[in-house]
Amino acid sequence: MKIMNLPILVFLLSVLVLWLAARIGSQLRLKRRPMDDDEREDLGVIVAAALTLLGLIIGFTFSMAITRYDQRKNYEEEEANAIGTEYLRVRLLPPADAAKTQALLRAYLDQRILFYNTIYPSRLRQVNADTSKLQNDLWNAVQGPAEASPTPVVALAISGMNDVLNTQGYTQAAWWNRIPIAAWGLMVAIAICCNILIGYSSHRVETRASRHFVLPLIVAISFLLIADIDSPRGGIIRIHPQNLTSLARSLSPQ
């Protein structure tokens, strides 16, 4: 869902929906007779159990988001290492082929940096198209010398190019690997139920609306953090291609 790429919108909608849930619970309480001490004690146990479950679900979901974030960071580092290693290995090819392949690797590196920094979908589609074309050019650049001289030394260049292409695929898969929508749905459903219970368990029917705003705000902030970390291109917390950028500076024509 596109809304998951807009953490601020997730936050605002969460605050509104959860606050309304708390108010609905409060209104439901108005329609019933006052609870006695035993009923209130039983309801308190239910509310505590529901809030504990909500906390656990939020914690597990946050852990899922952090794991995916770390995975994306690790693959960015692996891409930089693979490209840097292959840039050195292609020197084993004939001089003309080596110079051509190194120029292609520098252009490919620029596209990989753009992949991490691009936000707009139209621009991203162009970056992906250019990347795919450069991958074909890179493979063709090492395939010719390998077929002309199939030696173990040249095989190192082929192996390195294979690593370059594979790491890009791993990176793309990691960026597609998001928290499932079903997990979000279950977490939101539990949060709504908890806020209804909070409203319903109010000790006084005249409880001010502002008092029902605390839990929705806290939960919405948690949702904001999870959505921000889980969204590779949205929000504030993003993967910066620092390893690729550093490699690009070191490989600039000297």
Summary of the structure (lengths in Angstrom):
residues: 254
radius of gyration: 26.8
end to end distance: 45.7
largest distance: 89.9
contacts: 776
relative contact order: 0.21
helix: 83%
strand: 0%
